Amino acid sequence: MPRLNSEIQGIFSKQDVFPVATAALDGTPNVVPMSFVKVLDEESLLIVDNFMNKTRKNLEANPVMAVSIWDLQSGKSYQIKGKTTFVDSGKIFDDARAWVVEKMPILQPKAAVILKVEKIYNCSPGPNIGQEV
């Protein structure tokens, strides 16, 4: 299983908005900009469900997600793909809720979405673009 190495984690820490992609069972794509996305550990991302509608329906039917990250200064870019699970109680949810409420007290998080990393692709311009990391 690929790991979110220190370079990738560094890009996550600098990025403010993340394109998050899902698909319905019929293949209809859905991409939304999300702010509350971060590295949970070397194998997982945390995405907070504050306003998910189509995204949640898609993930309930087809629990696969892709997240894109980039660093304009270095030119590095990656796509992270994996399967997701929803967590709406316990420590992970409580920590996610506290993170959101600290930054935006008016929000009411509905769930934490955990993406278990299955694939990482290089999206940086050059000869290795599209290759699995």
WOPEFEN-V31634 format. One record per run of one state. SS is the DSSP state (helix for helix, strand for strand, loop for the rest). FROM is the first residue (numbers start at 1). LEN is the number of residues. If there is no record, write none. Layout:
# WOPEFEN-V31634
SS|FROM|LEN + SS|FROM|LEN
This chain:
# WOPEFEN-V31634
loop|1|5 + helix|6|9 + loop|15|3 + strand|18|6 + loop|24|5 + strand|29|6 + loop|35|2 + strand|37|5 + loop|42|2 + strand|44|6 + loop|50|4 + helix|54|8 + loop|62|2 + strand|64|8 + loop|72|4 + strand|76|12 + loop|88|3 + helix|91|13 + loop|104|7 + strand|111|12 + loop|123|9 + strand|132|1 + loop|133|1
